[in-house]
Amino acid sequence: MSIEEIVVEKIRKLPPRKQQEVLEFVESLKKKKKTGPLKPLRSAEGLWADLGFEITEEDIAEARREMWGGFQKSTES
């Protein structure tokens, strides 16, 4: 049995209101804009490459220390 036949069989078993909902859903699928392939994601470094500055490992480590400095480490294991 094809997908189309299965879908038609299941739709026929639905009450008219649910059949209307299926029709509206199918119409909404037809209206959706077809999208092409997704653009590849850029790394954070690629995002700021043309801004003329460099972020080093030490910069990142310092930012982490500043963000997490107020949190106490758990002594429970």
PyMOL Python script that loads the backbone (N, CA, C, O; Angstrom):
from pymol import cmd

cmd.read_pdbstr("""\
ATOM      1  N   MET A   1       0.856  -1.179   0.000  1.00  0.00           N
ATOM      2  CA  MET A   1       0.000   0.000   0.000  1.00  0.00           C
ATOM      3  C   MET A   1       0.901   1.240   0.000  1.00  0.00           C
ATOM      4  O   MET A   1       1.863   1.305   0.765  1.00  0.00           O
ATOM      5  N   SER A   2       0.598   2.207  -0.840  1.00  0.00           N
ATOM      6  CA  SER A   2       1.406   3.425  -0.932  1.00  0.00           C
ATOM      7  C   SER A   2       1.065   4.381   0.211  1.00  0.00           C
ATOM      8  O   SER A   2       0.047   4.230   0.886  1.00  0.00           O
ATOM      9  N   ILE A   3       1.922   5.346   0.408  1.00  0.00           N
ATOM     10  CA  ILE A   3       1.685   6.356   1.444  1.00  0.00           C
ATOM     11  C   ILE A   3       0.379   7.090   1.150  1.00  0.00           C
ATOM     12  O   ILE A   3      -0.413   7.350   2.055  1.00  0.00           O
ATOM     13  N   GLU A   4       0.164   7.419  -0.114  1.00  0.00           N
ATOM     14  CA  GLU A   4      -1.059   8.129  -0.488  1.00  0.00           C
ATOM     15  C   GLU A   4      -2.305   7.320  -0.108  1.00  0.00           C
ATOM     16  O   GLU A   4      -3.266   7.866   0.433  1.00  0.00           O
ATOM     17  N   GLU A   5      -2.277   6.040  -0.390  1.00  0.00           N
ATOM     18  CA  GLU A   5      -3.421   5.179  -0.068  1.00  0.00           C
ATOM     19  C   GLU A   5      -3.647   5.094   1.443  1.00  0.00           C
ATOM     20  O   GLU A   5      -4.787   5.108   1.908  1.00  0.00           O
ATOM     21  N   ILE A   6      -2.564   5.007   2.196  1.00  0.00           N
ATOM     22  CA  ILE A   6      -2.672   4.942   3.656  1.00  0.00           C
ATOM     23  C   ILE A   6      -3.269   6.241   4.196  1.00  0.00           C
ATOM     24  O   ILE A   6      -4.154   6.216   5.051  1.00  0.00           O
ATOM     25  N   VAL A   7      -2.780   7.371   3.693  1.00  0.00           N
ATOM     26  CA  VAL A   7      -3.270   8.672   4.151  1.00  0.00           C
ATOM     27  C   VAL A   7      -4.754   8.826   3.819  1.00  0.00           C
ATOM     28  O   VAL A   7      -5.541   9.245   4.668  1.00  0.00           O
ATOM     29  N   VAL A   8      -5.135   8.491   2.596  1.00  0.00           N
ATOM     30  CA  VAL A   8      -6.540   8.609   2.184  1.00  0.00           C
ATOM     31  C   VAL A   8      -7.419   7.723   3.059  1.00  0.00           C
ATOM     32  O   VAL A   8      -8.497   8.136   3.484  1.00  0.00           O
ATOM     33  N   GLU A   9      -6.961   6.516   3.324  1.00  0.00           N
ATOM     34  CA  GLU A   9      -7.731   5.592   4.166  1.00  0.00           C
ATOM     35  C   GLU A   9      -7.939   6.172   5.567  1.00  0.00           C
ATOM     36  O   GLU A   9      -9.037   6.100   6.118  1.00  0.00           O
ATOM     37  N   LYS A  10      -6.898   6.735   6.126  1.00  0.00           N
ATOM     38  CA  LYS A  10      -6.991   7.305   7.476  1.00  0.00           C
ATOM     39  C   LYS A  10      -7.862   8.555   7.495  1.00  0.00           C
ATOM     40  O   LYS A  10      -8.614   8.772   8.445  1.00  0.00           O
ATOM     41  N   ILE A  11      -7.765   9.382   6.447  1.00  0.00           N
ATOM     42  CA  ILE A  11      -8.582  10.594   6.373  1.00  0.00           C
ATOM     43  C   ILE A  11     -10.058  10.243   6.277  1.00  0.00           C
ATOM     44  O   ILE A  11     -10.896  10.902   6.892  1.00  0.00           O
ATOM     45  N   ARG A  12     -10.374   9.229   5.526  1.00  0.00           N
ATOM     46  CA  ARG A  12     -11.781   8.817   5.364  1.00  0.00           C
ATOM     47  C   ARG A  12     -12.411   8.407   6.694  1.00  0.00           C
ATOM     48  O   ARG A  12     -13.625   8.518   6.866  1.00  0.00           O
ATOM     49  N   LYS A  13     -11.602   7.940   7.624  1.00  0.00           N
ATOM     50  CA  LYS A  13     -12.110   7.494   8.925  1.00  0.00           C
ATOM     51  C   LYS A  13     -12.306   8.654   9.898  1.00  0.00           C
ATOM     52  O   LYS A  13     -12.875   8.472  10.975  1.00  0.00           O
ATOM     53  N   LEU A  14     -11.839   9.839   9.525  1.00  0.00           N
ATOM     54  CA  LEU A  14     -11.958  10.999  10.404  1.00  0.00           C
ATOM     55  C   LEU A  14     -13.321  11.661  10.241  1.00  0.00           C
ATOM     56  O   LEU A  14     -13.941  11.572   9.181  1.00  0.00           O
ATOM     57  N   PRO A  15     -13.787  12.333  11.309  1.00  0.00           N
ATOM     58  CA  PRO A  15     -15.016  13.120  11.163  1.00  0.00           C
ATOM     59  C   PRO A  15     -14.749  14.327  10.258  1.00  0.00           C
ATOM     60  O   PRO A  15     -13.598  14.733  10.092  1.00  0.00           O
ATOM     61  N   PRO A  16     -15.808  14.904   9.671  1.00  0.00           N
ATOM     62  CA  PRO A  16     -15.632  16.020   8.724  1.00  0.00           C
ATOM     63  C   PRO A  16     -14.780  17.177   9.258  1.00  0.00           C
ATOM     64  O   PRO A  16     -13.982  17.738   8.507  1.00  0.00           O
ATOM     65  N   ARG A  17     -14.928  17.540  10.518  1.00  0.00           N
ATOM     66  CA  ARG A  17     -14.148  18.664  11.064  1.00  0.00           C
ATOM     67  C   ARG A  17     -12.655  18.343  11.047  1.00  0.00           C
ATOM     68  O   ARG A  17     -11.834  19.201  10.724  1.00  0.00           O
ATOM     69  N   LYS A  18     -12.312  17.111  11.397  1.00  0.00           N
ATOM     70  CA  LYS A  18     -10.894  16.718  11.377  1.00  0.00           C
ATOM     71  C   LYS A  18     -10.375  16.635   9.943  1.00  0.00           C
ATOM     72  O   LYS A  18      -9.212  16.948   9.688  1.00  0.00           O
ATOM     73  N   GLN A  19     -11.227  16.216   9.003  1.00  0.00           N
ATOM     74  CA  GLN A  19     -10.828  16.195   7.602  1.00  0.00           C
ATOM     75  C   GLN A  19     -10.517  17.618   7.130  1.00  0.00           C
ATOM     76  O   GLN A  19      -9.572  17.837   6.372  1.00  0.00           O
ATOM     77  N   GLN A  20     -11.325  18.583   7.589  1.00  0.00           N
ATOM     78  CA  GLN A  20     -11.079  19.987   7.246  1.00  0.00           C
ATOM     79  C   GLN A  20      -9.733  20.448   7.794  1.00  0.00           C
ATOM     80  O   GLN A  20      -8.997  21.165   7.117  1.00  0.00           O
ATOM     81  N   GLU A  21      -9.410  20.036   9.022  1.00  0.00           N
ATOM     82  CA  GLU A  21      -8.117  20.397   9.613  1.00  0.00           C
ATOM     83  C   GLU A  21      -6.965  19.823   8.801  1.00  0.00           C
ATOM     84  O   GLU A  21      -5.949  20.486   8.594  1.00  0.00           O
ATOM     85  N   VAL A  22      -7.129  18.588   8.342  1.00  0.00           N
ATOM     86  CA  VAL A  22      -6.091  17.964   7.507  1.00  0.00           C
ATOM     87  C   VAL A  22      -5.920  18.755   6.223  1.00  0.00           C
ATOM     88  O   VAL A  22      -4.797  19.020   5.796  1.00  0.00           O
ATOM     89  N   LEU A  23      -7.035  19.134   5.606  1.00  0.00           N
ATOM     90  CA  LEU A  23      -6.969  19.918   4.377  1.00  0.00           C
ATOM     91  C   LEU A  23      -6.247  21.242   4.607  1.00  0.00           C
ATOM     92  O   LEU A  23      -5.400  21.632   3.805  1.00  0.00           O
ATOM     93  N   GLU A  24      -6.574  21.930   5.691  1.00  0.00           N
ATOM     94  CA  GLU A  24      -5.917  23.203   6.006  1.00  0.00           C
ATOM     95  C   GLU A  24      -4.421  23.003   6.238  1.00  0.00           C
ATOM     96  O   GLU A  24      -3.606  23.829   5.828  1.00  0.00           O
ATOM     97  N   PHE A  25      -4.072  21.912   6.892  1.00  0.00           N
ATOM     98  CA  PHE A  25      -2.651  21.627   7.130  1.00  0.00           C
ATOM     99  C   PHE A  25      -1.921  21.390   5.810  1.00  0.00           C
ATOM    100  O   PHE A  25      -0.829  21.915   5.592  1.00  0.00           O
ATOM    101  N   VAL A  26      -2.530  20.599   4.937  1.00  0.00           N
ATOM    102  CA  VAL A  26      -1.910  20.322   3.636  1.00  0.00           C
ATOM    103  C   VAL A  26      -1.747  21.615   2.847  1.00  0.00           C
ATOM    104  O   VAL A  26      -0.713  21.833   2.216  1.00  0.00           O
ATOM    105  N   GLU A  27      -2.762  22.469   2.880  1.00  0.00           N
ATOM    106  CA  GLU A  27      -2.672  23.763   2.186  1.00  0.00           C
ATOM    107  C   GLU A  27      -1.538  24.606   2.757  1.00  0.00           C
ATOM    108  O   GLU A  27      -0.819  25.268   2.009  1.00  0.00           O
ATOM    109  N   SER A  28      -1.375  24.585   4.079  1.00  0.00           N
ATOM    110  CA  SER A  28      -0.299  25.370   4.689  1.00  0.00           C
ATOM    111  C   SER A  28       1.068  24.823   4.277  1.00  0.00           C
ATOM    112  O   SER A  28       2.017  25.588   4.106  1.00  0.00           O
ATOM    113  N   LEU A  29       1.168  23.505   4.118  1.00  0.00           N
ATOM    114  CA  LEU A  29       2.434  22.919   3.660  1.00  0.00           C
ATOM    115  C   LEU A  29       2.752  23.368   2.234  1.00  0.00           C
ATOM    116  O   LEU A  29       3.908  23.641   1.910  1.00  0.00           O
ATOM    117  N   LYS A  30       1.739  23.442   1.396  1.00  0.00           N
ATOM    118  CA  LYS A  30       1.946  23.865   0.015  1.00  0.00           C
ATOM    119  C   LYS A  30       2.398  25.314  -0.060  1.00  0.00           C
ATOM    120  O   LYS A  30       3.151  25.680  -0.962  1.00  0.00           O
ATOM    121  N   LYS A  31       1.946  26.147   0.879  1.00  0.00           N
ATOM    122  CA  LYS A  31       2.269  27.579   0.853  1.00  0.00           C
ATOM    123  C   LYS A  31       3.646  27.886   1.415  1.00  0.00           C
ATOM    124  O   LYS A  31       4.211  28.942   1.130  1.00  0.00           O
ATOM    125  N   LYS A  32       4.191  26.973   2.210  1.00  0.00           N
ATOM    126  CA  LYS A  32       5.490  27.239   2.819  1.00  0.00           C
ATOM    127  C   LYS A  32       6.537  27.467   1.743  1.00  0.00           C
ATOM    128  O   LYS A  32       6.577  26.780   0.723  1.00  0.00           O
ATOM    129  N   LYS A  33       7.380  28.451   2.003  1.00  0.00           N
ATOM    130  CA  LYS A  33       8.443  28.775   1.062  1.00  0.00           C
ATOM    131  C   LYS A  33       9.442  27.623   1.034  1.00  0.00           C
ATOM    132  O   LYS A  33       9.885  27.130   2.072  1.00  0.00           O
ATOM    133  N   LYS A  34       9.776  27.220  -0.162  1.00  0.00           N
ATOM    134  CA  LYS A  34      10.780  26.171  -0.311  1.00  0.00           C
ATOM    135  C   LYS A  34      12.144  26.794  -0.085  1.00  0.00           C
ATOM    136  O   LYS A  34      12.487  27.809  -0.691  1.00  0.00           O
ATOM    137  N   THR A  35      12.906  26.181   0.782  1.00  0.00           N
ATOM    138  CA  THR A  35      14.221  26.724   1.089  1.00  0.00           C
ATOM    139  C   THR A  35      15.290  25.862   0.451  1.00  0.00           C
ATOM    140  O   THR A  35      15.135  24.650   0.306  1.00  0.00           O
ATOM    141  N   GLY A  36      16.359  26.502   0.080  1.00  0.00           N
ATOM    142  CA  GLY A  36      17.485  25.799  -0.484  1.00  0.00           C
ATOM    143  C   GLY A  36      18.357  25.252   0.632  1.00  0.00           C
ATOM    144  O   GLY A  36      17.939  25.194   1.788  1.00  0.00           O
ATOM    145  N   PRO A  37      19.544  24.862   0.288  1.00  0.00           N
ATOM    146  CA  PRO A  37      20.448  24.344   1.308  1.00  0.00           C
ATOM    147  C   PRO A  37      20.779  25.427   2.341  1.00  0.00           C
ATOM    148  O   PRO A  37      20.863  26.610   2.014  1.00  0.00           O
ATOM    149  N   LEU A  38      20.961  25.005   3.567  1.00  0.00           N
ATOM    150  CA  LEU A  38      21.279  25.949   4.632  1.00  0.00           C
ATOM    151  C   LEU A  38      22.676  26.507   4.448  1.00  0.00           C
ATOM    152  O   LEU A  38      23.577  25.829   3.954  1.00  0.00           O
ATOM    153  N   LYS A  39      22.838  27.763   4.857  1.00  0.00           N
ATOM    154  CA  LYS A  39      24.157  28.368   4.814  1.00  0.00           C
ATOM    155  C   LYS A  39      25.027  27.712   5.877  1.00  0.00           C
ATOM    156  O   LYS A  39      24.549  27.416   6.972  1.00  0.00           O
ATOM    157  N   PRO A  40      26.287  27.485   5.567  1.00  0.00           N
ATOM    158  CA  PRO A  40      27.154  26.911   6.597  1.00  0.00           C
ATOM    159  C   PRO A  40      27.337  27.901   7.745  1.00  0.00           C
ATOM    160  O   PRO A  40      27.405  29.112   7.533  1.00  0.00           O
ATOM    161  N   LEU A  41      27.414  27.376   8.944  1.00  0.00           N
ATOM    162  CA  LEU A  41      27.614  28.229  10.110  1.00  0.00           C
ATOM    163  C   LEU A  41      29.036  28.760  10.126  1.00  0.00           C
ATOM    164  O   LEU A  41      29.972  28.077   9.712  1.00  0.00           O
ATOM    165  N   ARG A  42      29.187  29.990  10.612  1.00  0.00           N
ATOM    166  CA  ARG A  42      30.521  30.568  10.744  1.00  0.00           C
ATOM    167  C   ARG A  42      30.955  30.440  12.191  1.00  0.00           C
ATOM    168  O   ARG A  42      30.142  30.558  13.108  1.00  0.00           O
ATOM    169  N   SER A  43      32.210  30.205  12.383  1.00  0.00           N
ATOM    170  CA  SER A  43      32.740  30.138  13.740  1.00  0.00           C
ATOM    171  C   SER A  43      32.738  31.537  14.333  1.00  0.00           C
ATOM    172  O   SER A  43      32.644  32.526  13.605  1.00  0.00           O
ATOM    173  N   ALA A  44      32.844  31.620  15.652  1.00  0.00           N
ATOM    174  CA  ALA A  44      32.909  32.924  16.309  1.00  0.00           C
ATOM    175  C   ALA A  44      34.104  33.714  15.773  1.00  0.00           C
ATOM    176  O   ALA A  44      34.018  34.924  15.562  1.00  0.00           O
ATOM    177  N   GLU A  45      35.191  33.030  15.562  1.00  0.00           N
ATOM    178  CA  GLU A  45      36.384  33.696  15.030  1.00  0.00           C
ATOM    179  C   GLU A  45      36.094  34.269  13.640  1.00  0.00           C
ATOM    180  O   GLU A  45      36.548  35.365  13.311  1.00  0.00           O
ATOM    181  N   GLY A  46      35.347  33.538  12.838  1.00  0.00           N
ATOM    182  CA  GLY A  46      34.989  34.024  11.511  1.00  0.00           C
ATOM    183  C   GLY A  46      34.073  35.235  11.570  1.00  0.00           C
ATOM    184  O   GLY A  46      34.121  36.096  10.691  1.00  0.00           O
ATOM    185  N   LEU A  47      33.243  35.305  12.595  1.00  0.00           N
ATOM    186  CA  LEU A  47      32.318  36.424  12.723  1.00  0.00           C
ATOM    187  C   LEU A  47      33.036  37.734  13.006  1.00  0.00           C
ATOM    188  O   LEU A  47      32.601  38.788  12.542  1.00  0.00           O
ATOM    189  N   TRP A  48      34.135  37.684  13.765  1.00  0.00           N
ATOM    190  CA  TRP A  48      34.831  38.937  14.091  1.00  0.00           C
ATOM    191  C   TRP A  48      36.124  39.115  13.290  1.00  0.00           C
ATOM    192  O   TRP A  48      36.907  40.020  13.578  1.00  0.00           O
ATOM    193  N   ALA A  49      36.352  38.268  12.297  1.00  0.00           N
ATOM    194  CA  ALA A  49      37.604  38.305  11.537  1.00  0.00           C
ATOM    195  C   ALA A  49      37.861  39.667  10.892  1.00  0.00           C
ATOM    196  O   ALA A  49      39.007  40.112  10.831  1.00  0.00           O
ATOM    197  N   ASP A  50      36.819  40.327  10.415  1.00  0.00           N
ATOM    198  CA  ASP A  50      37.019  41.604   9.722  1.00  0.00           C
ATOM    199  C   ASP A  50      36.959  42.808  10.657  1.00  0.00           C
ATOM    200  O   ASP A  50      36.963  43.945  10.185  1.00  0.00           O
ATOM    201  N   LEU A  51      36.904  42.588  11.972  1.00  0.00           N
ATOM    202  CA  LEU A  51      36.821  43.700  12.916  1.00  0.00           C
ATOM    203  C   LEU A  51      38.191  44.168  13.406  1.00  0.00           C
ATOM    204  O   LEU A  51      38.285  45.184  14.095  1.00  0.00           O
ATOM    205  N   GLY A  52      39.231  43.453  13.065  1.00  0.00           N
ATOM    206  CA  GLY A  52      40.586  43.911  13.362  1.00  0.00           C
ATOM    207  C   GLY A  52      41.076  43.661  14.778  1.00  0.00           C
ATOM    208  O   GLY A  52      41.931  44.405  15.259  1.00  0.00           O
ATOM    209  N   PHE A  53      40.571  42.649  15.461  1.00  0.00           N
ATOM    210  CA  PHE A  53      41.131  42.299  16.758  1.00  0.00           C
ATOM    211  C   PHE A  53      41.154  40.781  16.902  1.00  0.00           C
ATOM    212  O   PHE A  53      40.469  40.050  16.186  1.00  0.00           O
ATOM    213  N   GLU A  54      41.957  40.346  17.841  1.00  0.00           N
ATOM    214  CA  GLU A  54      42.148  38.917  18.030  1.00  0.00           C
ATOM    215  C   GLU A  54      41.833  38.558  19.479  1.00  0.00           C
ATOM    216  O   GLU A  54      42.227  39.272  20.401  1.00  0.00           O
ATOM    217  N   ILE A  55      41.134  37.470  19.672  1.00  0.00           N
ATOM    218  CA  ILE A  55      40.842  36.988  21.020  1.00  0.00           C
ATOM    219  C   ILE A  55      41.726  35.776  21.264  1.00  0.00           C
ATOM    220  O   ILE A  55      41.698  34.805  20.508  1.00  0.00           O
ATOM    221  N   THR A  56      42.505  35.849  22.324  1.00  0.00           N
ATOM    222  CA  THR A  56      43.443  34.776  22.635  1.00  0.00           C
ATOM    223  C   THR A  56      42.842  33.807  23.647  1.00  0.00           C
ATOM    224  O   THR A  56      41.795  34.072  24.238  1.00  0.00           O
ATOM    225  N   GLU A  57      43.523  32.684  23.834  1.00  0.00           N
ATOM    226  CA  GLU A  57      43.116  31.712  24.847  1.00  0.00           C
ATOM    227  C   GLU A  57      43.115  32.362  26.233  1.00  0.00           C
ATOM    228  O   GLU A  57      42.254  32.066  27.062  1.00  0.00           O
ATOM    229  N   GLU A  58      44.081  33.247  26.480  1.00  0.00           N
ATOM    230  CA  GLU A  58      44.147  33.936  27.768  1.00  0.00           C
ATOM    231  C   GLU A  58      42.947  34.856  27.958  1.00  0.00           C
ATOM    232  O   GLU A  58      42.413  34.956  29.062  1.00  0.00           O
ATOM    233  N   ASP A  59      42.516  35.529  26.889  1.00  0.00           N
ATOM    234  CA  ASP A  59      41.315  36.373  26.967  1.00  0.00           C
ATOM    235  C   ASP A  59      40.105  35.538  27.371  1.00  0.00           C
ATOM    236  O   ASP A  59      39.309  35.951  28.215  1.00  0.00           O
ATOM    237  N   ILE A  60      39.976  34.378  26.771  1.00  0.00           N
ATOM    238  CA  ILE A  60      38.850  33.493  27.082  1.00  0.00           C
ATOM    239  C   ILE A  60      38.941  32.999  28.516  1.00  0.00           C
ATOM    240  O   ILE A  60      37.938  32.976  29.230  1.00  0.00           O
ATOM    241  N   ALA A  61      40.142  32.601  28.945  1.00  0.00           N
ATOM    242  CA  ALA A  61      40.328  32.127  30.315  1.00  0.00           C
ATOM    243  C   ALA A  61      39.991  33.226  31.324  1.00  0.00           C
ATOM    244  O   ALA A  61      39.371  32.956  32.352  1.00  0.00           O
ATOM    245  N   GLU A  62      40.394  34.450  31.035  1.00  0.00           N
ATOM    246  CA  GLU A  62      40.095  35.571  31.926  1.00  0.00           C
ATOM    247  C   GLU A  62      38.591  35.821  32.005  1.00  0.00           C
ATOM    248  O   GLU A  62      38.052  36.060  33.085  1.00  0.00           O
ATOM    249  N   ALA A  63      37.922  35.764  30.862  1.00  0.00           N
ATOM    250  CA  ALA A  63      36.468  35.960  30.851  1.00  0.00           C
ATOM    251  C   ALA A  63      35.776  34.869  31.669  1.00  0.00           C
ATOM    252  O   ALA A  63      34.814  35.141  32.387  1.00  0.00           O
ATOM    253  N   ARG A  64      36.268  33.638  31.558  1.00  0.00           N
ATOM    254  CA  ARG A  64      35.691  32.544  32.350  1.00  0.00           C
ATOM    255  C   ARG A  64      35.900  32.779  33.842  1.00  0.00           C
ATOM    256  O   ARG A  64      34.997  32.557  34.647  1.00  0.00           O
ATOM    257  N   ARG A  65      37.100  33.228  34.200  1.00  0.00           N
ATOM    258  CA  ARG A  65      37.375  33.491  35.625  1.00  0.00           C
ATOM    259  C   ARG A  65      36.454  34.582  36.154  1.00  0.00           C
ATOM    260  O   ARG A  65      35.944  34.479  37.269  1.00  0.00           O
ATOM    261  N   GLU A  66      36.239  35.625  35.360  1.00  0.00           N
ATOM    262  CA  GLU A  66      35.357  36.710  35.779  1.00  0.00           C
ATOM    263  C   GLU A  66      33.915  36.225  35.922  1.00  0.00           C
ATOM    264  O   GLU A  66      33.229  36.586  36.878  1.00  0.00           O
ATOM    265  N   MET A  67      33.459  35.412  34.978  1.00  0.00           N
ATOM    266  CA  MET A  67      32.082  34.934  35.026  1.00  0.00           C
ATOM    267  C   MET A  67      31.846  33.961  36.179  1.00  0.00           C
ATOM    268  O   MET A  67      30.813  34.023  36.847  1.00  0.00           O
ATOM    269  N   TRP A  68      32.794  33.075  36.407  1.00  0.00           N
ATOM    270  CA  TRP A  68      32.598  32.005  37.385  1.00  0.00           C
ATOM    271  C   TRP A  68      33.239  32.300  38.726  1.00  0.00           C
ATOM    272  O   TRP A  68      33.123  31.501  39.656  1.00  0.00           O
ATOM    273  N   GLY A  69      33.913  33.432  38.842  1.00  0.00           N
ATOM    274  CA  GLY A  69      34.630  33.751  40.072  1.00  0.00           C
ATOM    275  C   GLY A  69      33.759  33.839  41.310  1.00  0.00           C
ATOM    276  O   GLY A  69      34.223  33.535  42.408  1.00  0.00           O
ATOM    277  N   GLY A  70      32.502  34.250  41.160  1.00  0.00           N
ATOM    278  CA  GLY A  70      31.615  34.404  42.299  1.00  0.00           C
ATOM    279  C   GLY A  70      30.983  33.105  42.770  1.00  0.00           C
ATOM    280  O   GLY A  70      30.327  33.076  43.811  1.00  0.00           O
ATOM    281  N   PHE A  71      31.173  32.035  42.016  1.00  0.00           N
ATOM    282  CA  PHE A  71      30.569  30.760  42.383  1.00  0.00           C
ATOM    283  C   PHE A  71      31.548  29.934  43.201  1.00  0.00           C
ATOM    284  O   PHE A  71      32.730  29.839  42.871  1.00  0.00           O
ATOM    285  N   GLN A  72      31.049  29.349  44.253  1.00  0.00           N
ATOM    286  CA  GLN A  72      31.892  28.485  45.065  1.00  0.00           C
ATOM    287  C   GLN A  72      31.854  27.074  44.496  1.00  0.00           C
ATOM    288  O   GLN A  72      30.824  26.604  44.013  1.00  0.00           O
ATOM    289  N   LYS A  73      33.000  26.415  44.567  1.00  0.00           N
ATOM    290  CA  LYS A  73      33.047  25.022  44.129  1.00  0.00           C
ATOM    291  C   LYS A  73      32.408  24.159  45.185  1.00  0.00           C
ATOM    292  O   LYS A  73      32.556  24.408  46.382  1.00  0.00           O
ATOM    293  N   SER A  74      31.695  23.138  44.738  1.00  0.00           N
ATOM    294  CA  SER A  74      31.055  22.216  45.662  1.00  0.00           C
ATOM    295  C   SER A  74      32.127  21.314  46.283  1.00  0.00           C
ATOM    296  O   SER A  74      33.019  20.829  45.588  1.00  0.00           O
ATOM    297  N   THR A  75      32.028  21.099  47.588  1.00  0.00           N
ATOM    298  CA  THR A  75      32.989  20.221  48.265  1.00  0.00           C
ATOM    299  C   THR A  75      32.427  18.814  48.388  1.00  0.00           C
ATOM    300  O   THR A  75      33.106  17.913  48.882  1.00  0.00           O
ATOM    301  N   GLU A  76      31.165  18.615  47.932  1.00  0.00           N
ATOM    302  CA  GLU A  76      30.564  17.294  47.986  1.00  0.00           C
ATOM    303  C   GLU A  76      31.019  16.493  46.782  1.00  0.00           C
ATOM    304  O   GLU A  76      31.189  17.034  45.689  1.00  0.00           O
ATOM    305  N   SER A  77      31.215  15.198  46.990  1.00  0.00           N
ATOM    306  CA  SER A  77      31.598  14.317  45.889  1.00  0.00           C
ATOM    307  C   SER A  77      30.684  13.139  45.803  1.00  0.00           C
ATOM    308  O   SER A  77      30.855  12.287  44.931  1.00  0.00           O
TER     309      SER A  77
END
""", "prot")
cmd.dss("prot")
cmd.show_as("cartoon", "prot")
cmd.util.cbc("prot")
cmd.orient("prot")
